[in-house]
Amino acid sequence: MAKFVLAGKTDCPYYANAELLADRLKYSLPNFSIHKISILPDEWTDWLEDTCTRNGWNHEESPLIWRELVHQGGKGVYLGGFHDFVEHCQSYYNITSDMSEEMMLSIAAENLVTKLELIMEEQHRASLIKPLHVWISSALNPTCNMLIPSLLSAEVLPQASTISLHLLDLEGSEEELQSVKMETEDLALHLLHKVTTHTDLKEAFQEADIILLLDDGWSNGTHVKDEEEREKIKATADLYSEYGRLIEARANAGVKVIVSSGSLVNLRCSFLVEACATDKCHVVAVATQLENEARAAIANKLKVRTSGSSRSLVAVKISVVTPFYATSPSRSALEVTDVIVWGDVGESFHIDLQRAKVFNYDGAIKGPPFFFQPVLEIIYDKEWLETDFLDIVRCQHAVVVSKTCRGLDMSTANGILTLLQAWNGVSTPNQVFSVGIPCTGHYNLQDDVVLSLPVVFTDGQWSVVPDVTVGDDLKQKLQLFATELRKKMSKPENTRHEETA
């Protein structure tokens, strides 16, 4: 079976004549196949050059015609231009063209008008699609693979009718990103509009609605020299300062930026907040992973499930007046809730159980599925809380990494998804989350660095929990956390001064 490919400028009269001749062949010969490529005049030169270079041809005018052997595959056989095509058709099929020059010019003009109308219609259809633009940096990070299947869903992004996913990796290759793109497309997720890949910052964060920054510093627990640390922090400061500038210039007004993955989470988020004039409420750091590890340690201690329960999510009015009952059973379906993480995640932090609750505890007092008891009243071993518990939480990351020889990709992805769900309104009212936010003005803190604080999400906005007891000891710890973080942020400045000197 023969297949002829006709390519030419849309307004070319010889291309119009070749089209008509090819149509006559198609109607006369049942096994004759035609493929037409109509190129706008201002795009023709570049297209012709690329096509000839790719195939090793030498051709300068419109149209360009070649033949492909459909059943054999391989590179097409070059025929030439219009006159070569006419000669070929006359020799092999005894069909020729008798179109007048006036008719050729008329059809060429009509072709151009039709092509422009089709382009306008396509642009109009595209304008009707309003995708949610989601950007992921360091997209070759294994956490990204864990994120994508759940991220592109109505459960996490209920406001999205369709999603454009943008994969950015400044150190990766285009080939590696293309493999992630292909795998994502093969998932056939109904919300996915398209996937684009990027290896530089030329178009980064364009029209972004959600930005997930997975850039890692170095693995927690890795010992580095002071000079190495300064250089790493300087590189982080430069990168996130550039991120801040680009987000301010290109992202949509209501963009939500989440800094996560690995180490230096609070430091990276602090650099971003300092560099970006975007509303500070739109930039947060994830502490959910550490919060989940603390909850899991408590759940194991109390012998309740670490994951969740089958408590009913149907609202029930409770008439019994007792502090141990939730005002609504639509609390998070977790066995241990409302654990608070204060401070610098992964570096200097404090686990606070003053509001922590446990459900389904097998103790002397039992109740319906929505019945809970304060953790601090159930755990009588205060020494365990002050020593072993904190050691378990601090060492959990290193223990898992040593056993698996990889990062905590699943728990990191889960933390991001949990935070995104809450931020998009898919959370229980009054549920407390630990989130890294600019701490100025909260709990009498004055330094504008990012620390993990307790917040609740309402109507897509977070607010700091007001009714939390912050004693003098905790205030001192928070001030110390902020001071230490500010010292780290000043290291790049010291490095610059040393280079200048």
GUZA-216863 format. One line per field, with one value per residue (C-alpha): residue number from 0; residue in three letters; chain; x, y, z. Coordinates in nm, 3 decimals, decimal comma, always signed. Example, Ala and Ser with C-alpha at 12.3 -4.5 7.8 and 13.67 -1.06 7.14 Angstrom:
BEGIN
pos	(0; 1)
code	(ALA; SER)
unit	(A; A)
c1	(+1,230; +1,367)
c2	(-0,450; -0,106)
c3	(+0,780; +0,714)
% end
This chain:
BEGIN
pos	(0; 1; 2; 3; 4; 5; 6; 7; 8; 9; 10; 11; 12; 13; 14; 15; 16; 17; 18; 19; 20; 21; 22; 23; 24; 25; 26; 27; 28; 29; 30; 31; 32; 33; 34; 35; 36; 37; 38; 39; 40; 41; 42; 43; 44; 45; 46; 47; 48; 49; 50; 51; 52; 53; 54; 55; 56; 57; 58; 59; 60; 61; 62; 63; 64; 65; 66; 67; 68; 69; 70; 71; 72; 73; 74; 75; 76; 77; 78; 79; 80; 81; 82; 83; 84; 85; 86; 87; 88; 89; 90; 91; 92; 93; 94; 95; 96; 97; 98; 99; 100; 101; 102; 103; 104; 105; 106; 107; 108; 109; 110; 111; 112; 113; 114; 115; 116; 117; 118; 119; 120; 121; 122; 123; 124; 125; 126; 127; 128; 129; 130; 131; 132; 133; 134; 135; 136; 137; 138; 139; 140; 141; 142; 143; 144; 145; 146; 147; 148; 149; 150; 151; 152; 153; 154; 155; 156; 157; 158; 159; 160; 161; 162; 163; 164; 165; 166; 167; 168; 169; 170; 171; 172; 173; 174; 175; 176; 177; 178; 179; 180; 181; 182; 183; 184; 185; 186; 187; 188; 189; 190; 191; 192; 193; 194; 195; 196; 197; 198; 199; 200; 201; 202; 203; 204; 205; 206; 207; 208; 209; 210; 211; 212; 213; 214; 215; 216; 217; 218; 219; 220; 221; 222; 223; 224; 225; 226; 227; 228; 229; 230; 231; 232; 233; 234; 235; 236; 237; 238; 239; 240; 241; 242; 243; 244; 245; 246; 247; 248; 249; 250; 251; 252; 253; 254; 255; 256; 257; 258; 259; 260; 261; 262; 263; 264; 265; 266; 267; 268; 269; 270; 271; 272; 273; 274; 275; 276; 277; 278; 279; 280; 281; 282; 283; 284; 285; 286; 287; 288; 289; 290; 291; 292; 293; 294; 295; 296; 297; 298; 299; 300; 301; 302; 303; 304; 305; 306; 307; 308; 309; 310; 311; 312; 313; 314; 315; 316; 317; 318; 319; 320; 321; 322; 323; 324; 325; 326; 327; 328; 329; 330; 331; 332; 333; 334; 335; 336; 337; 338; 339; 340; 341; 342; 343; 344; 345; 346; 347; 348; 349; 350; 351; 352; 353; 354; 355; 356; 357; 358; 359; 360; 361; 362; 363; 364; 365; 366; 367; 368; 369; 370; 371; 372; 373; 374; 375; 376; 377; 378; 379; 380; 381; 382; 383; 384; 385; 386; 387; 388; 389; 390; 391; 392; 393; 394; 395; 396; 397; 398; 399; 400; 401; 402; 403; 404; 405; 406; 407; 408; 409; 410; 411; 412; 413; 414; 415; 416; 417; 418; 419; 420; 421; 422; 423; 424; 425; 426; 427; 428; 429; 430; 431; 432; 433; 434; 435; 436; 437; 438; 439; 440; 441; 442; 443; 444; 445; 446; 447; 448; 449; 450; 451; 452; 453; 454; 455; 456; 457; 458; 459; 460; 461; 462; 463; 464; 465; 466; 467; 468; 469; 470; 471; 472; 473; 474; 475; 476; 477; 478; 479; 480; 481; 482; 483; 484; 485; 486; 487; 488; 489; 490; 491; 492; 493; 494; 495; 496; 497; 498; 499; 500)
code	(MET; ALA; LYS; PHE; VAL; LEU; ALA; GLY; LYS; THR; ASP; CYS; PRO; TYR; TYR; ALA; ASN; ALA; GLU; LEU; LEU; ALA; ASP; ARG; LEU; LYS; TYR; SER; LEU; PRO; ASN; PHE; SER; ILE; HIS; LYS; ILE; SER; ILE; LEU; PRO; ASP; GLU; TRP; THR; ASP; TRP; LEU; GLU; ASP; THR; CYS; THR; ARG; ASN; GLY; TRP; ASN; HIS; GLU; GLU; SER; PRO; LEU; ILE; TRP; ARG; GLU; LEU; VAL; HIS; GLN; GLY; GLY; LYS; GLY; VAL; TYR; LEU; GLY; GLY; PHE; HIS; ASP; PHE; VAL; GLU; HIS; CYS; GLN; SER; TYR; TYR; ASN; ILE; THR; SER; ASP; MET; SER; GLU; GLU; MET; MET; LEU; SER; ILE; ALA; ALA; GLU; ASN; LEU; VAL; THR; LYS; LEU; GLU; LEU; ILE; MET; GLU; GLU; GLN; HIS; ARG; ALA; SER; LEU; ILE; LYS; PRO; LEU; HIS; VAL; TRP; ILE; SER; SER; ALA; LEU; ASN; PRO; THR; CYS; ASN; MET; LEU; ILE; PRO; SER; LEU; LEU; SER; ALA; GLU; VAL; LEU; PRO; GLN; ALA; SER; THR; ILE; SER; LEU; HIS; LEU; LEU; ASP; LEU; GLU; GLY; SER; GLU; GLU; GLU; LEU; GLN; SER; VAL; LYS; MET; GLU; THR; GLU; ASP; LEU; ALA; LEU; HIS; LEU; LEU; HIS; LYS; VAL; THR; THR; HIS; THR; ASP; LEU; LYS; GLU; ALA; PHE; GLN; GLU; ALA; ASP; ILE; ILE; LEU; LEU; LEU; ASP; ASP; GLY; TRP; SER; ASN; GLY; THR; HIS; VAL; LYS; ASP; GLU; GLU; GLU; ARG; GLU; LYS; ILE; LYS; ALA; THR; ALA; ASP; LEU; TYR; SER; GLU; TYR; GLY; ARG; LEU; ILE; GLU; ALA; ARG; ALA; ASN; ALA; GLY; VAL; LYS; VAL; ILE; VAL; SER; SER; GLY; SER; LEU; VAL; ASN; LEU; ARG; CYS; SER; PHE; LEU; VAL; GLU; ALA; CYS; ALA; THR; ASP; LYS; CYS; HIS; VAL; VAL; ALA; VAL; ALA; THR; GLN; LEU; GLU; ASN; GLU; ALA; ARG; ALA; ALA; ILE; ALA; ASN; LYS; LEU; LYS; VAL; ARG; THR; SER; GLY; SER; SER; ARG; SER; LEU; VAL; ALA; VAL; LYS; ILE; SER; VAL; VAL; THR; PRO; PHE; TYR; ALA; THR; SER; PRO; SER; ARG; SER; ALA; LEU; GLU; VAL; THR; ASP; VAL; ILE; VAL; TRP; GLY; ASP; VAL; GLY; GLU; SER; PHE; HIS; ILE; ASP; LEU; GLN; ARG; ALA; LYS; VAL; PHE; ASN; TYR; ASP; GLY; ALA; ILE; LYS; GLY; PRO; PRO; PHE; PHE; PHE; GLN; PRO; VAL; LEU; GLU; ILE; ILE; TYR; ASP; LYS; GLU; TRP; LEU; GLU; THR; ASP; PHE; LEU; ASP; ILE; VAL; ARG; CYS; GLN; HIS; ALA; VAL; VAL; VAL; SER; LYS; THR; CYS; ARG; GLY; LEU; ASP; MET; SER; THR; ALA; ASN; GLY; ILE; LEU; THR; LEU; LEU; GLN; ALA; TRP; ASN; GLY; VAL; SER; THR; PRO; ASN; GLN; VAL; PHE; SER; VAL; GLY; ILE; PRO; CYS; THR; GLY; HIS; TYR; ASN; LEU; GLN; ASP; ASP; VAL; VAL; LEU; SER; LEU; PRO; VAL; VAL; PHE; THR; ASP; GLY; GLN; TRP; SER; VAL; VAL; PRO; ASP; VAL; THR; VAL; GLY; ASP; ASP; LEU; LYS; GLN; LYS; LEU; GLN; LEU; PHE; ALA; THR; GLU; LEU; ARG; LYS; LYS; MET; SER; LYS; PRO; GLU; ASN; THR; ARG; HIS; GLU; GLU; THR; ALA)
unit	(A; A; A; A; A; A; A; A; A; A; A; A; A; A; A; A; A; A; A; A; A; A; A; A; A; A; A; A; A; A; A; A; A; A; A; A; A; A; A; A; A; A; A; A; A; A; A; A; A; A; A; A; A; A; A; A; A; A; A; A; A; A; A; A; A; A; A; A; A; A; A; A; A; A; A; A; A; A; A; A; A; A; A; A; A; A; A; A; A; A; A; A; A; A; A; A; A; A; A; A; A; A; A; A; A; A; A; A; A; A; A; A; A; A; A; A; A; A; A; A; A; A; A; A; A; A; A; A; A; A; A; A; A; A; A; A; A; A; A; A; A; A; A; A; A; A; A; A; A; A; A; A; A; A; A; A; A; A; A; A; A; A; A; A; A; A; A; A; A; A; A; A; A; A; A; A; A; A; A; A; A; A; A; A; A; A; A; A; A; A; A; A; A; A; A; A; A; A; A; A; A; A; A; A; A; A; A; A; A; A; A; A; A; A; A; A; A; A; A; A; A; A; A; A; A; A; A; A; A; A; A; A; A; A; A; A; A; A; A; A; A; A; A; A; A; A; A; A; A; A; A; A; A; A; A; A; A; A; A; A; A; A; A; A; A; A; A; A; A; A; A; A; A; A; A; A; A; A; A; A; A; A; A; A; A; A; A; A; A; A; A; A; A; A; A; A; A; A; A; A; A; A; A; A; A; A; A; A; A; A; A; A; A; A; A; A; A; A; A; A; A; A; A; A; A; A; A; A; A; A; A; A; A; A; A; A; A; A; A; A; A; A; A; A; A; A; A; A; A; A; A; A; A; A; A; A; A; A; A; A; A; A; A; A; A; A; A; A; A; A; A; A; A; A; A; A; A; A; A; A; A; A; A; A; A; A; A; A; A; A; A; A; A; A; A; A; A; A; A; A; A; A; A; A; A; A; A; A; A; A; A; A; A; A; A; A; A; A; A; A; A; A; A; A; A; A; A; A; A; A; A; A; A; A; A; A; A; A; A; A; A; A; A; A; A; A; A; A; A; A; A; A; A; A; A; A; A; A; A; A; A; A; A; A; A; A; A; A; A; A; A; A; A; A; A; A; A; A; A; A; A; A; A; A; A; A; A; A; A; A; A; A; A; A; A; A; A; A; A; A; A)
c1	(+0,000; +0,141; +0,120; +0,214; +0,288; +0,225; +0,366; +0,357; +0,286; -0,083; -0,097; +0,117; -0,074; +0,145; +0,063; -0,308; -0,259; -0,071; -0,356; -0,614; -0,399; -0,349; -0,725; -0,789; -0,545; -0,711; -1,058; -0,928; -0,705; -0,847; -0,500; -0,369; -0,327; -0,258; -0,139; -0,139; +0,068; -0,034; +0,221; +0,163; +0,386; +0,586; +0,658; +0,747; +1,121; +1,199; +0,978; +1,137; +1,489; +1,417; +1,249; +1,526; +1,797; +1,623; +1,584; +1,900; +1,713; +1,794; +1,478; +1,410; +1,058; +0,695; +0,557; +0,772; +0,647; +0,768; +0,643; +0,624; +0,600; +0,328; +0,389; +0,768; +0,822; +1,148; +1,240; +1,026; +1,141; +1,196; +1,006; +1,069; +0,843; +0,523; +0,661; +0,832; +0,501; +0,312; +0,571; +0,554; +0,172; +0,170; +0,436; +0,298; -0,077; -0,142; -0,309; -0,202; -0,312; -0,484; -0,566; -0,541; -0,317; -0,621; -0,781; -0,454; -0,432; -0,799; -0,767; -0,441; -0,610; -0,903; -0,662; -0,497; -0,830; -0,948; -0,621; -0,640; -1,003; -0,912; -0,630; -0,866; -1,123; -0,858; -0,735; -1,093; -1,148; -0,822; -0,924; -1,238; -1,021; -0,902; -0,659; -0,512; -0,136; +0,068; +0,447; +0,683; +1,053; +1,316; +1,064; +1,315; +1,305; +1,139; +0,888; +0,742; +0,656; +0,475; +0,287; +0,152; -0,114; -0,293; -0,212; -0,405; -0,737; -1,054; -0,987; -0,679; -0,771; -1,152; -1,159; -0,982; -1,180; -0,855; -0,487; -0,173; +0,130; +0,469; +0,779; +1,090; +1,434; +1,738; +1,992; +1,813; +1,815; +1,530; +1,525; +1,467; +1,189; +1,028; +1,013; +0,829; +0,597; +0,520; +0,455; +0,222; +0,029; +0,000; -0,190; -0,483; -0,601; -0,921; -0,820; -0,488; -0,490; -0,124; +0,229; +0,522; +0,890; +1,148; +1,522; +1,583; +1,409; +1,312; +0,943; +0,935; +0,617; +0,429; +0,061; +0,126; -0,164; +0,021; +0,399; +0,559; +0,930; +1,105; +1,462; +1,667; +1,968; +2,142; +2,010; +1,927; +2,198; +2,475; +2,774; +2,932; +3,215; +3,140; +3,276; +3,060; +2,759; +2,815; +2,848; +2,537; +2,336; +2,463; +2,353; +2,015; +1,978; +2,060; +1,818; +1,527; +1,583; +1,549; +1,242; +1,089; +1,149; +0,999; +0,696; +0,624; +0,656; +0,484; +0,258; -0,113; -0,221; -0,362; -0,068; -0,007; +0,361; +0,463; +0,826; +0,899; +1,126; +1,444; +1,638; +1,655; +1,280; +1,238; +1,557; +1,454; +1,108; +1,257; +1,475; +1,172; +0,955; +1,233; +1,280; +0,917; +0,683; +0,384; +0,143; +0,327; +0,011; +0,067; +0,403; +0,431; +0,667; +0,552; +0,584; +0,322; +0,579; +0,734; +0,388; +0,287; +0,600; +0,518; +0,157; +0,275; +0,511; +0,226; -0,012; +0,239; +0,286; -0,090; -0,147; -0,394; -0,380; -0,126; -0,325; -0,690; -1,020; -1,366; -1,530; -1,845; -1,808; -2,177; -2,247; -2,422; -2,547; -2,404; -2,598; -2,362; -2,156; -1,805; -1,461; -1,377; -1,631; -1,571; -1,825; -1,845; -1,768; -1,640; -1,294; -1,007; -1,036; -0,708; -0,640; -0,409; -0,478; -0,376; -0,007; +0,176; +0,527; +0,699; +1,019; +1,257; +1,149; +1,433; +1,671; +1,550; +1,192; +0,960; +0,674; +0,375; +0,096; -0,116; -0,405; -0,330; -0,620; -0,647; -0,950; -1,044; -0,808; -0,865; -0,881; -1,116; -1,335; -1,482; -1,730; -1,864; -1,628; -1,607; -1,512; -1,157; -0,933; -0,638; -0,307; -0,139; -0,400; -0,359; +0,022; +0,136; +0,500; +0,623; +0,984; +0,906; +0,755; +1,062; +1,327; +1,239; +0,951; +1,161; +1,450; +1,215; +1,085; +1,430; +1,586; +1,299; +1,421; +1,775; +1,653; +1,431; +1,701; +1,960; +1,726; +1,600; +1,901; +1,665; +1,472; +1,129; +0,954; +0,618; +0,581; +0,703; +0,446; +0,175; +0,260; +0,232; -0,100; -0,243; -0,148; -0,286; -0,617; -0,652; -0,554; -0,817; -1,094; -1,081; -1,027; -1,222; -1,316; -1,087; -0,838; -0,491; -0,200; +0,164; +0,274; +0,588; +0,483; +0,644; +0,632; +0,633; +0,338; +0,246; +0,301; +0,508; +0,773; +0,939; +1,189; +1,037; +1,172; +0,963; +0,886; +0,638; +0,332; -0,017; -0,278; -0,629; -0,762; -1,093; -1,226; -0,885; -0,702; -0,489; -0,492; -0,279; -0,452; -0,510; -0,606; -0,272; -0,080; +0,266; +0,458; +0,785; +0,991; +0,824; +0,862; +1,235; +1,263; +1,080; +1,299; +1,607; +1,479; +1,422; +1,766; +1,942; +1,755; +1,843; +2,211; +2,200; +2,037; +2,319; +2,590; +2,553; +2,605; +2,923; +3,045; +2,982; +3,176; +3,468; +3,470; +3,467; +3,752)
c2	(+0,000; +0,340; +0,645; +0,987; +1,277; +1,626; +1,919; +2,281; +2,642; +2,697; +2,980; +2,803; +2,755; +2,456; +2,289; +2,343; +2,183; +1,887; +1,838; +1,817; +1,573; +1,353; +1,355; +1,234; +0,948; +0,855; +0,837; +0,635; +0,391; +0,218; +0,136; +0,489; +0,681; +1,054; +1,254; +1,635; +1,872; +2,237; +2,481; +2,852; +3,071; +3,220; +2,870; +2,702; +2,780; +2,641; +2,335; +2,257; +2,293; +2,060; +1,799; +1,796; +1,779; +1,489; +1,290; +1,395; +1,565; +1,877; +2,073; +2,447; +2,516; +2,441; +2,178; +1,893; +1,544; +1,200; +0,842; +0,600; +0,223; +0,159; -0,213; -0,189; +0,114; +0,303; +0,640; +0,788; +0,799; +1,157; +1,250; +1,625; +1,918; +1,976; +1,901; +1,583; +1,467; +1,540; +1,346; +1,054; +1,036; +1,054; +0,785; +0,536; +0,605; +0,790; +1,075; +1,436; +1,784; +2,040; +2,305; +2,665; +2,918; +3,126; +2,826; +2,742; +3,094; +3,088; +2,755; +2,864; +3,178; +2,969; +2,722; +3,003; +3,140; +2,791; +2,717; +3,040; +2,971; +2,623; +2,766; +3,022; +2,752; +2,538; +2,834; +2,908; +2,548; +2,557; +2,882; +2,713; +2,465; +2,618; +2,364; +2,386; +2,429; +2,214; +2,248; +1,998; +2,081; +1,805; +1,589; +1,302; +1,272; +0,935; +1,125; +1,266; +0,915; +0,850; +1,179; +1,182; +0,905; +1,052; +1,415; +1,418; +1,330; +1,501; +1,377; +1,600; +1,879; +1,896; +2,239; +2,114; +2,030; +1,940; +1,954; +2,051; +1,892; +2,058; +1,852; +2,061; +1,922; +2,146; +1,865; +1,589; +1,502; +1,562; +1,190; +1,098; +1,354; +1,224; +0,877; +1,019; +1,204; +0,889; +0,689; +0,962; +0,970; +0,591; +0,617; +0,755; +0,974; +1,149; +1,487; +1,500; +1,755; +1,740; +1,692; +1,918; +1,876; +2,144; +2,133; +2,506; +2,807; +2,981; +2,901; +2,780; +2,839; +3,000; +3,040; +2,817; +2,744; +2,489; +2,455; +2,159; +2,215; +1,882; +2,010; +1,839; +1,974; +1,668; +1,366; +1,409; +1,267; +1,327; +1,496; +1,772; +2,012; +2,375; +2,488; +2,233; +2,341; +2,708; +2,629; +2,415; +2,680; +2,946; +2,736; +2,682; +3,053; +3,142; +2,884; +2,975; +3,346; +3,285; +3,070; +3,357; +3,606; +3,375; +3,287; +3,654; +3,734; +3,433; +3,243; +3,312; +3,539; +3,263; +3,024; +2,769; +2,685; +2,383; +2,321; +1,959; +1,658; +1,573; +1,819; +2,197; +2,228; +2,530; +2,692; +2,658; +2,791; +3,084; +3,182; +3,160; +3,375; +3,632; +3,655; +3,641; +3,938; +3,705; +3,693; +3,503; +3,299; +3,124; +2,967; +2,686; +2,406; +2,050; +1,916; +1,645; +1,368; +1,437; +1,477; +1,137; +0,974; +1,114; +0,993; +0,648; +0,625; +0,715; +0,473; +0,189; +0,277; +0,273; -0,033; +0,138; +0,146; +0,386; +0,439; +0,499; +0,360; +0,283; +0,560; +0,693; +1,017; +1,098; +1,404; +1,322; +1,565; +1,473; +1,565; +1,419; +1,699; +1,569; +1,697; +1,353; +1,364; +1,531; +1,791; +1,624; +1,265; +1,390; +1,421; +1,275; +0,897; +0,852; +0,679; +0,956; +1,318; +1,677; +1,615; +1,947; +1,989; +2,316; +2,451; +2,353; +2,024; +1,773; +1,999; +2,146; +2,072; +2,007; +1,755; +1,889; +1,657; +1,911; +1,871; +1,513; +1,269; +0,891; +0,705; +0,339; +0,298; -0,034; +0,100; +0,114; +0,375; +0,300; +0,478; +0,501; +0,538; +0,915; +0,891; +1,006; +1,057; +1,296; +1,123; +1,284; +1,132; +0,784; +0,766; +0,754; +0,689; +1,050; +0,935; +0,758; +1,079; +1,284; +1,038; +0,732; +0,897; +1,191; +0,959; +0,739; +1,039; +1,191; +0,864; +0,730; +0,888; +0,755; +0,408; +0,373; +0,509; +0,266; -0,028; +0,068; +0,261; +0,525; +0,830; +0,839; +0,886; +0,738; +0,929; +1,250; +1,215; +1,132; +1,443; +1,665; +1,511; +1,545; +1,912; +1,977; +1,813; +2,030; +2,344; +2,266; +2,217; +1,837; +1,819; +1,802; +2,135; +2,226; +1,951; +2,070; +2,047; +2,131; +2,358; +2,563; +2,928; +3,272; +3,303; +3,683; +3,801; +3,455; +3,357; +3,675; +3,569; +3,852; +3,688; +3,639; +3,287; +2,979; +2,758; +2,476; +2,599; +2,454; +2,571; +2,486; +2,517; +2,688; +2,765; +2,712; +2,940; +2,850; +3,027; +2,975; +2,794; +3,060; +2,846; +2,669; +2,700; +2,840; +2,843; +3,015; +2,704; +2,663; +3,035; +3,010; +2,703; +2,875; +3,182; +2,959; +2,772; +3,103; +3,235; +2,921; +2,932; +3,299; +3,217; +2,958; +3,210; +3,455; +3,207; +3,282; +3,651; +3,567; +3,360; +3,651; +3,889; +3,643; +3,614; +3,994; +4,030)
c3	(+0,000; -0,104; +0,116; -0,014; +0,222; +0,086; +0,286; +0,182; +0,268; +0,325; +0,069; -0,194; -0,528; -0,625; -0,292; -0,372; -0,715; -0,563; -0,313; -0,592; -0,792; -0,484; -0,417; -0,774; -0,718; -0,390; -0,545; -0,842; -0,654; -0,341; -0,198; -0,240; +0,090; +0,138; +0,436; +0,406; +0,616; +0,584; +0,729; +0,786; +0,564; +0,855; +0,994; +0,665; +0,647; +0,994; +0,941; +0,603; +0,742; +1,037; +0,817; +0,556; +0,822; +0,995; +0,671; +0,489; +0,201; +0,002; -0,081; -0,090; -0,222; -0,143; -0,165; -0,033; -0,127; -0,026; -0,031; +0,263; +0,240; +0,498; +0,550; +0,557; +0,778; +0,778; +0,633; +0,355; -0,009; -0,129; -0,448; -0,470; -0,545; -0,743; -1,090; -0,966; -0,819; -1,145; -1,345; -1,100; -1,115; -1,493; -1,533; -1,278; -1,272; -1,602; -1,413; -1,452; -1,347; -1,569; -1,308; -1,431; -1,261; -1,162; -0,992; -0,812; -0,666; -0,561; -0,378; -0,213; -0,074; +0,048; +0,214; +0,411; +0,534; +0,636; +0,818; +1,018; +1,108; +1,231; +1,443; +1,596; +1,674; +1,841; +2,046; +2,151; +2,261; +2,454; +2,623; +2,757; +2,949; +3,277; +3,420; +3,767; +3,717; +3,956; +3,957; +4,123; +4,159; +4,180; +3,996; +3,970; +4,348; +4,432; +4,645; +4,323; +4,198; +4,525; +4,499; +4,146; +4,151; +4,456; +4,382; +4,055; +4,216; +4,332; +4,686; +4,715; +4,470; +4,476; +4,310; +3,994; +3,681; +3,503; +3,598; +3,409; +3,573; +3,529; +3,619; +3,693; +3,768; +3,730; +3,770; +3,580; +3,213; +2,971; +2,893; +3,259; +3,291; +2,973; +3,129; +3,432; +3,196; +2,997; +3,314; +3,442; +3,114; +3,121; +3,451; +3,244; +3,533; +3,432; +3,582; +3,396; +3,113; +3,012; +3,146; +3,063; +3,154; +3,233; +3,305; +3,351; +3,504; +3,179; +3,222; +3,582; +3,783; +3,492; +3,595; +3,897; +4,132; +4,346; +4,383; +4,560; +4,627; +4,687; +4,660; +4,930; +5,114; +5,257; +5,438; +5,803; +6,021; +5,763; +5,922; +5,714; +5,776; +5,857; +5,520; +5,337; +5,538; +5,453; +5,084; +5,088; +5,270; +5,029; +4,729; +4,895; +4,964; +4,602; +4,462; +4,685; +4,637; +4,263; +4,327; +4,525; +4,244; +3,982; +4,194; +4,253; +3,881; +3,723; +3,963; +4,003; +4,285; +4,506; +4,460; +4,736; +4,792; +4,998; +5,093; +5,181; +5,145; +5,330; +5,541; +5,582; +5,532; +5,760; +5,635; +5,270; +5,345; +5,540; +5,242; +5,015; +5,242; +5,273; +4,895; +4,785; +4,820; +4,771; +5,064; +5,337; +5,403; +5,071; +5,166; +5,422; +5,522; +5,589; +5,943; +5,894; +5,850; +6,192; +6,343; +6,203; +6,346; +6,691; +6,664; +6,559; +6,859; +7,097; +6,926; +6,965; +7,331; +7,393; +7,169; +6,939; +6,562; +6,410; +6,091; +6,162; +6,279; +6,155; +6,353; +6,194; +6,000; +6,036; +6,248; +6,572; +6,831; +7,170; +7,480; +7,741; +7,896; +7,946; +7,838; +7,705; +7,423; +7,091; +6,993; +6,654; +6,554; +6,220; +6,367; +6,170; +6,151; +6,339; +6,670; +6,798; +6,701; +6,770; +6,837; +6,797; +6,658; +6,747; +6,598; +6,319; +6,164; +6,148; +6,336; +6,668; +6,758; +7,051; +7,061; +7,253; +7,375; +7,565; +7,316; +7,203; +7,212; +7,180; +7,044; +7,090; +7,386; +7,563; +7,915; +8,210; +8,043; +7,702; +7,481; +7,127; +6,828; +6,870; +7,239; +7,317; +7,618; +7,662; +7,594; +7,894; +8,126; +7,977; +7,970; +8,331; +8,245; +8,241; +8,224; +7,893; +7,755; +7,849; +7,730; +7,520; +7,334; +7,217; +7,125; +6,918; +6,723; +6,670; +6,555; +6,347; +6,024; +6,061; +6,158; +5,851; +5,618; +5,760; +5,703; +5,359; +5,224; +5,084; +5,198; +5,361; +5,029; +5,122; +5,448; +5,284; +5,006; +5,259; +5,461; +5,152; +5,048; +5,399; +5,412; +5,062; +5,151; +5,460; +5,268; +5,005; +5,257; +5,279; +5,656; +5,975; +6,137; +6,429; +6,344; +6,448; +6,204; +6,260; +5,975; +5,916; +5,882; +5,936; +6,312; +6,352; +6,562; +6,685; +7,049; +7,104; +6,850; +6,660; +6,422; +6,076; +6,021; +5,949; +6,250; +6,289; +6,481; +6,541; +6,288; +6,175; +5,820; +5,743; +5,395; +5,235; +5,481; +5,780; +6,113; +6,422; +6,708; +6,977; +7,276; +7,321; +7,644; +7,577; +7,904; +7,974; +7,894; +7,555; +7,479; +7,550; +7,326; +7,043; +7,073; +7,071; +6,762; +6,584; +6,682; +6,560; +6,230; +6,183; +6,244; +5,966; +5,734; +5,803; +5,697; +5,324; +5,403; +5,595; +5,301; +5,061; +5,291; +5,303; +4,922; +4,890; +5,137)
% end
